[in-house]
Amino acid sequence: MSAPLADKIRPKTLDDVVGQEHILAEGKPLRRIIDSGKIPNMIFYGPSGVGKTTVARIIAENCDMSLHKLNGTSASVSDIKDVVSDIGTFGTENGILLYLDEIQYLNKKQQQSLLEYIENGDITLIASTTENPYFSVYNAVISRSTVFEFKPVTAEQLIPAVKRAFRMISEDTGTEIVADDEVCRLIAFGCGGDVRKAVNTAELCAVCGDNVEGKTVITEESLKILSQRSNMRYDRDGDQHYDILSALHKSIRGSDENAALHYAARLIEAGDIISLCRRLLCIACEDVGLAFPQAIVVTKACVDSALQLGLPEARLPIAEAIVLLATAPKSNSAYQAIDAAIDDVRSCDALDFPRHLQNKHFDGKGAAVVGQNYLYPHDFPNHYVSQQYLPDALADRIYYKFGDNKQEQAACQYRKKILSECEQK
């Protein structure tokens, strides 16, 4: 059984690695560590197909340590014990390098079993993960390791890898592959920064290409059929999910409807309208808020319509809500006010209520003040009367501050008016 093309084309040196210049270029941190030959415990974090395993293999092949490989999806405690049992044996005098792929799938006990050995240097750990290690990896392992983030490869960086893949296929099969620059560009731009996916797509195109006069011709039409929807980088439970939602939220907050529509389109293409609708409801209250109070009403109507319609029609009310929220005036005054109030609730003991706000009940004999003495605002001009509502310890606390938008300033002026008239009486 022949090896996948992605394995055959895997770089053998750091200079051949596609992308990751921020850590692998000459003089950059990871490159200097590797060149020094003194390999610390490291965790490589980033999406799949961006070179984490490749770099780990290059490190292993260029050091004198005994190499062991485990995958977190299948490794057990006994597998880890087998690695540990090699400590001090012939052939491991320079130490053991353990490459642990997908470390996030190991449970806490399994990760803890490594601590003693990576602490004293018997084992040097290089782990990789597609999930944020600060959430998915045991903290004690993190504290003994250096984390390097691998980023998605740009489309421009992927194009040479795609062309190289077609050259290797041609050499292996003895058949000339005809793929013009536009085909290579489309593959590169459609693979979401994943080198492995781009190479696999090139291999699939070569298998399904048109045979023209003994040559395999890759056309744009066949490429589009093969790659439709398959190149979406999205994980409903992983970092990509939350990154897209964060980008959508911040784009609407920043009043960029075009960027917001782009991130919404990615969620729609992934079929995740539930997360999208929930986030839009949050944005309507958190970022538009009292600057346009009707935003939540319209957004709720759009969300309800989207959920009732389902895809593909759901995209229409969703788009309406996004454009409305992005172009609406913004205010986070209510959001700040409730958070300030919650901070006080969490930091103060259970404070008593002012007597006049309590439910009517017996005062008891000898009470200093008898009767509730509550002033009913509707009995006064403008339906307002001055009296204390907050607990005594917080009597002068101000949580809400009127925003500088038209809606809240109108409310501010009304408040000033009734306060002024109350003071004059």
C-alpha positions in Angstrom: 0.0 0.0 0.0 1.6 3.3 -1.1 2.0 6.1 1.4 -0.3 9.2 1.0 1.1 12.0 -1.1 1.0 14.3 1.9 3.5 12.0 3.7 5.8 11.7 0.6 5.9 15.5 0.1 6.5 16.2 3.8 9.5 18.6 4.2 12.8 17.2 5.4 14.3 20.5 6.6 13.1 23.6 8.4 13.7 25.6 5.2 11.2 23.5 3.3 8.4 24.0 5.8 5.6 26.1 4.3 4.7 29.1 6.4 5.4 29.7 10.1 8.0 32.3 9.5 7.1 34.0 12.7 8.8 31.1 14.7 10.9 29.3 12.1 12.6 32.0 10.1 16.3 32.6 10.7 16.7 34.3 14.1 13.2 33.4 15.3 12.7 31.7 18.7 11.8 28.1 17.7 14.5 28.1 14.9 17.2 29.2 17.4 16.1 26.6 19.9 16.3 23.8 17.3 19.6 25.0 15.9 21.1 25.1 19.4 20.4 21.3 19.8 19.1 21.9 23.3 15.5 20.8 23.0 13.1 21.8 25.8 9.7 20.4 26.5 7.4 22.1 23.9 3.8 22.2 22.9 2.8 23.0 19.4 -0.6 24.6 19.1 -2.5 25.3 15.9 -5.0 24.1 13.3 -4.4 20.8 11.5 -2.3 20.6 8.4 0.0 23.6 9.2 3.3 21.8 10.0 3.2 20.8 13.7 4.0 17.1 13.1 6.4 17.9 10.3 8.5 20.2 12.5 8.4 17.7 15.4 9.7 15.0 13.0 12.5 17.2 11.8 13.6 17.9 15.3 13.6 14.2 16.2 15.6 13.3 13.1 18.2 15.9 13.8 18.9 15.1 17.4 20.5 12.1 19.0 17.7 11.2 21.3 15.7 8.0 21.1 12.4 8.8 19.4 9.0 7.5 20.6 5.7 8.5 19.0 2.3 8.3 20.6 -1.1 9.7 19.6 -3.5 11.0 22.2 -6.5 9.4 20.5 -5.2 5.9 21.1 -2.5 6.1 23.7 -3.0 4.5 27.1 -1.2 4.6 30.5 0.5 1.3 29.6 1.8 2.9 26.3 3.4 5.7 28.4 4.8 3.1 30.8 6.5 1.4 27.9 8.2 4.7 27.0 9.3 5.2 30.6 10.7 1.6 30.8 13.3 2.5 28.1 14.8 5.2 30.4 18.5 4.3 31.1 18.6 1.4 28.6 21.1 1.0 25.8 20.5 3.5 23.0 18.8 6.1 25.3 22.0 7.5 26.8 21.2 10.9 25.1 17.6 10.9 26.5 14.2 10.1 25.1 12.2 12.3 22.8 8.5 11.6 23.1 6.4 13.1 20.3 2.8 13.1 21.6 0.3 14.1 18.9 -3.2 15.3 19.9 -2.3 15.6 23.6 -5.7 17.1 24.4 -7.2 13.6 24.2 -5.2 12.3 27.1 -7.0 12.5 30.4 -5.5 14.2 33.5 -4.1 10.9 34.9 -2.4 10.1 31.7 -0.8 13.5 31.4 0.2 13.5 35.1 2.1 10.2 34.5 4.6 12.1 32.4 5.3 14.9 34.9 8.1 13.3 36.9 10.0 12.3 33.8 9.8 15.6 31.9 10.6 17.4 35.1 13.9 15.6 35.6 14.8 15.5 31.9 14.6 11.7 31.4 12.0 12.5 28.7 11.8 15.5 26.5 8.2 16.1 25.4 7.1 17.6 22.1 3.3 17.6 22.1 0.9 19.0 19.5 -2.7 20.0 19.8 -5.4 21.6 17.7 -7.1 23.0 20.8 -6.0 25.9 23.0 -3.5 24.2 25.4 -4.3 26.5 28.2 -7.8 25.0 28.3 -7.1 21.4 27.1 -3.8 20.5 28.6 -3.1 19.9 32.3 -1.7 23.0 33.9 1.3 21.2 35.4 2.4 20.1 31.9 1.9 23.6 30.5 4.1 25.0 33.3 6.9 22.7 32.3 6.7 23.4 28.6 7.1 26.2 26.1 4.1 26.8 23.9 4.5 27.7 20.2 1.5 28.7 18.1 1.4 27.6 14.5 -0.8 29.7 12.3 -2.8 28.9 9.1 -0.7 29.1 6.0 -1.6 31.8 3.6 -2.9 30.9 0.1 0.2 32.5 -1.5 2.4 30.2 0.5 0.4 27.2 -0.4 0.6 27.7 -4.2 4.2 26.4 -4.5 3.3 23.3 -2.4 0.4 22.5 -4.7 2.6 22.8 -7.8 5.2 20.6 -6.1 2.5 18.0 -5.4 1.5 17.9 -9.1 5.2 17.5 -10.1 5.6 14.6 -7.7 2.5 12.9 -8.9 3.7 13.3 -12.5 7.1 11.7 -11.6 5.5 8.8 -9.7 2.9 8.0 -12.4 5.0 8.9 -15.5 2.1 10.9 -16.7 2.3 14.6 -17.5 -0.1 16.7 -15.2 -1.5 19.8 -16.8 -2.7 22.2 -14.2 -2.5 25.9 -15.0 -1.7 28.7 -12.4 -5.4 29.4 -11.9 -6.1 25.8 -10.9 -3.2 25.9 -8.4 -4.4 29.2 -7.1 -8.0 27.9 -6.6 -6.8 24.9 -4.7 -4.6 27.0 -2.5 -7.3 29.6 -1.8 -9.9 26.9 -1.1 -8.0 25.0 1.6 -8.3 27.3 4.5 -4.5 27.4 5.3 -4.2 23.6 5.5 -1.2 22.3 3.6 -2.2 18.6 4.0 -5.7 19.4 2.6 -4.2 21.3 -0.4 -1.9 18.4 -1.2 -4.7 15.8 -0.8 -6.9 17.9 -3.1 -4.2 18.0 -5.7 -3.8 14.2 -5.5 -7.6 13.8 -5.9 -7.6 16.1 -8.9 -4.9 14.1 -10.6 -6.9 10.9 -10.1 -10.1 12.5 -11.5 -8.5 14.6 -14.2 -9.4 14.5 -17.9 -7.2 12.3 -20.1 -6.3 14.3 -23.1 -3.8 12.9 -25.6 -2.0 10.9 -22.8 -1.9 13.9 -20.5 -4.0 14.4 -17.3 -5.6 17.8 -17.6 -7.0 19.4 -14.4 -9.8 21.9 -15.3 -11.4 24.5 -13.1 -14.8 22.8 -13.5 -13.7 19.4 -12.2 -11.8 21.1 -9.4 -15.0 23.0 -8.2 -17.0 19.7 -8.2 -14.3 17.9 -6.2 -13.7 20.7 -3.6 -17.3 21.9 -3.0 -17.8 22.5 0.8 -14.9 20.0 1.6 -12.5 22.8 2.2 -14.4 24.5 5.0 -12.2 24.9 8.1 -14.7 24.7 11.0 -15.0 22.8 14.2 -18.3 23.3 16.0 -16.7 22.6 19.4 -13.2 23.9 18.8 -11.3 27.2 18.5 -12.4 27.9 15.0 -16.0 27.9 16.2 -15.3 30.5 18.8 -12.9 32.5 16.6 -15.6 32.9 13.9 -18.2 34.0 16.5 -15.7 36.4 18.1 -14.8 37.9 14.7 -18.5 38.3 13.8 -19.3 40.0 17.1 -16.3 42.4 16.9 -17.1 43.3 13.3 -20.7 44.2 14.2 -19.5 46.1 17.2 -17.0 47.9 14.9 -19.8 48.8 12.5 -18.3 46.8 9.6 -21.3 45.1 8.0 -19.2 43.6 5.2 -16.8 41.8 7.5 -19.8 40.7 9.6 -21.6 39.2 6.6 -18.4 37.3 5.7 -18.1 35.6 9.0 -21.9 35.0 9.1 -21.5 33.3 5.6 -18.9 31.0 7.0 -21.2 29.9 9.8 -24.1 29.5 7.4 -22.0 27.4 5.0 -21.1 25.2 8.1 -24.8 24.9 8.8 -24.5 26.4 12.3 -27.3 29.0 12.4 -28.1 28.2 16.1 -24.8 29.7 17.3 -25.2 32.6 14.8 -28.7 33.5 16.0 -27.7 33.3 19.7 -24.8 35.6 19.1 -26.9 38.2 17.2 -29.4 38.4 20.1 -26.5 39.0 22.5 -25.0 41.7 20.2 -28.4 43.5 20.0 -28.4 44.0 23.8 -24.7 44.3 24.5 -23.5 46.6 21.7 -26.5 48.4 20.3 -28.4 48.5 23.5 -30.2 51.6 24.4 -28.9 53.6 21.5 -31.6 51.8 19.4 -33.8 49.8 21.8 -35.9 48.4 19.0 -32.8 46.5 17.7 -33.5 43.5 20.0 -37.1 43.4 18.9 -36.2 43.3 15.2 -33.3 40.9 15.8 -35.6 38.5 17.7 -38.1 38.6 14.8 -35.3 37.9 12.3 -33.9 35.0 14.5 -37.4 33.5 14.9 -37.9 33.7 11.1 -34.6 32.1 10.4 -35.2 29.2 12.7 -38.6 28.6 11.3 -37.4 28.9 7.7 -34.3 26.8 8.0 -31.5 26.9 5.5 -31.0 28.1 2.8 -33.8 30.7 3.2 -32.7 31.4 6.8 -29.8 33.4 5.4 -32.2 36.2 4.4 -33.5 37.3 7.9 -30.0 36.7 9.3 -28.5 39.1 6.8 -31.2 41.7 7.6 -30.3 41.5 11.3 -26.6 41.7 10.7 -26.8 44.8 8.5 -29.2 46.4 11.0 -27.0 45.8 14.0 -23.8 46.8 12.2 -25.2 50.1 10.9 -27.1 51.0 14.1 -25.8 53.5 16.6 -23.9 51.7 19.5 -24.2 51.9 23.2 -22.9 49.5 25.9 -24.3 51.6 28.8 -26.8 48.9 30.0 -24.1 46.2 29.7 -21.7 48.2 31.9 -24.4 49.1 34.4 -25.5 45.5 35.1 -21.9 44.3 35.4 -21.1 47.1 37.9 -24.2 46.1 39.9 -23.2 42.4 39.8 -19.7 43.3 41.1 -21.3 45.1 44.1 -23.6 42.1 44.8 -20.6 39.8 44.8 -18.4 41.9 47.0 -21.0 43.0 49.5 -22.8 41.0 52.2 -26.6 40.6 51.9 -27.6 44.1 52.4 -30.9 45.0 54.1 -33.7 46.8 52.1 -34.8 50.3 52.9 -37.8 50.0 55.2 -40.1 51.8 52.8 -39.4 49.3 50.0 -40.2 46.2 52.1 -43.4 44.4 51.9 -45.9 45.6 54.5 -45.5 43.7 57.8 -45.6 44.3 61.5 -43.0 46.7 62.8 -42.8 45.3 66.3 -43.2 47.0 69.6 -40.6 49.7 70.3 -39.7 50.2 66.6 -37.9 53.5 66.1 -39.9 54.2 62.9 -43.5 52.9 62.7 -45.1 52.3 59.3 -43.7 51.7 55.9 -43.7 55.4 54.8 -43.4 54.5 51.2 -44.1 57.4 48.7 -46.1 56.3 45.7 -44.5 58.0 42.7 -47.8 58.1 40.7 -49.3 60.4 43.3 -46.7 63.1 42.4 -46.1 65.4 39.4 -44.3 63.7 36.5 -44.9 60.4 38.4 -41.7 61.0 40.4 -40.7 61.7 44.0 -37.3 61.7 45.6 -36.7 58.8 48.0 -33.9 56.3 48.6 -34.1 52.9 46.8 -30.7 51.4 47.2 -29.5 49.8 50.5 -28.0 52.3 52.9 -24.4 51.1 52.2 -24.8 51.8 48.5 -27.1 54.8 48.7 -25.0 57.0 46.5 -23.9 54.3 44.0 -24.3 55.1 40.3 -24.3 52.1 37.9 -25.9 53.5 34.8 -24.4 56.4 32.9 -26.4 57.8 29.9 -24.7 57.2 26.6 -23.9 60.0 24.1 -26.4 58.7 21.5 -29.7 60.5 20.6 -31.9 58.0 22.3 -30.2 58.0 25.7 -29.6 61.8 25.6 -33.3 62.3 25.2 -33.9 60.2 28.3 -31.1 62.1 30.1 -32.8 65.4 29.4 -36.1 64.1 30.6 -34.6 62.9 33.8 -32.9 66.3 34.4 -36.3 68.0 33.8 -38.3 66.0 36.3 -35.5 66.3 38.9 -35.4 70.1 38.5 -39.2 70.4 38.8 -39.1 68.2 41.9 -36.4 70.3 43.6 -38.4 73.5 42.9 -41.5 72.2 44.8 
